[in-house]
Amino acid sequence: MLTLSKQSWKKLLTQLEDLISTRLRELGESTTEHNKAIPLKAISNFKTDFISQGIGIKLTAAEEFICFVAMLPYLVPGYFDKVISGLYPEGVDLPELGGVKGMHHRGFIPTGETILFLLAGTDVQERLRVMRYFKTDQPLAANHILQLENLNEGEPLLSGKIILNSEIVEKLLSDGTTHPPISAEFPAKPITTQLQWNNLVINKTTMAEVETIQNWLAFNQNMVKAWSLQHVFKAGYKALFYGPPGTGKTFTATLLGKQFNKEVYRIDLSQVVSKYIGETEKNLEKVFQKAENKNWILFFDEADALFGKRTSISSAHDRYANQETAYLLQRIEDFDGLVILASNDKSNIDPAFLRRFNAIVHFPVPDREERLHLWKIYLPQKNGLTNEEVNEIAARYEVTGSAVLNAIHHSAINAFAAKRLITSTDLIESLKRELRKEDRMLD
């Protein structure tokens, strides 16, 4: 959140007003002799670091100035209008200053031309230098802090509004961490857990693969730097979790996020996959753009729908579907964080993806000992079952971890309502209920 004293805030607004007045006076005098000296002095005095600290990225004084100007419509909506009307009470048209009106916002909205005029006046060489701040390889664009509005073909590029990243605005204006709402622009939502690693029951082979992912999250960045391997290994890590539903794939992803203080976002494939050519790629690109430099874990559940096998080309639709798969393959390779794909069946995933996964982790149905452990750690301490009954249920009924949890939950609700403890009969009846969901029957 912005933390700035009232005195400092007033000083910044006064500095900006002086700069606007100077530039407009120069414009009226038709001279550019002082164009280079004034902005350099003004910007060097402007440096505050409060925006850099707010977004966690070190910016130059000029970059902070650009962000500050872009923030003004949020903080002081009539600032530019007030300054201009004070200088020109009878009104004036100032195309050099740039700026536009919004559809709903009634005040002056800064454009790229506004920045050019304030930092460079009318000096052509200086304006060309200032333009570089908006290039895609410069910090403001590369870190997705701001961008210029897309314009109709033929219009000057910098006549577009300066659009601050909505997350940056939220971060600067709010007290706490916020999550982008799930929408067509960001078809993903955060997933979390209150449980710990000791609540996850998986076999040793699976856990060994998960530990490799833990090691990558914990040590990879320092390792590649210490051993100068930045140009050898790709920045990100891609893992496939596969196995029947309810075996711990999503749970493991949330535990990884919790352990390393990373937000885990599950991609809503219903909003990503489109029957229209090119739309799936656009929808997915929005997710990756939002996630760049965020330190997030992206989790694609039921990934078969998005990363399935390519088909033999028998129609134009097949050709575009294969192009879509090729795009997805390249995009996840370019992502610099952890991407986890979850599938019920590994054979459904395109082999081109399988070759590029850093880890392929199998989550099988738990065996007898694992099921017994699940029953023991999740059953309430006070229950009406003997150890022999719990052992028999674990040995006899081959179910997943989620089925165990659901059966215990269902049994607990009914037992609590009846003011008694859970019995083996409760659990068996609840297991029957769970297996009916899968069209299975208990023996």
Secondary structure, DSSP 8 states (H G I E B T S, - for coil): -----HHHHHHHHHHHHHHHHHHHHHHHHT--TTTTHHHHHHHHHH---HHHHHHT----HHHHHHHHHHHHHHH-TTHHHHHHHHH-TT----GGG--EE-SS--SEE-BHHHHHHHHHTT-HHHHHHHHGGGSTTSHHHHTTSEEE----TTS-GGGSBEEE-HHHHHHHH-SS------SSS--EEE---S--GGG----HHHHHHHHHHHHHHHHHHHHHHHTT-TTTS-S-EEEEEESSTTSSHHHHHHHHHHHTT--EEEE-HHHH--SSTTHHHHHHHHHHHHHTTTT-EEEETTTHHHHB------SHHHHHHHHHHHHHHHHHHH--SEEEEEES-GGGB-HHHHTT-SEEEE-----HHHHHHHHHHHS-SS-S--HHHHHHHHHH----HHHHHHHHHHHHHHHHHTTS---HHHHHHHHHHHHHHTT----
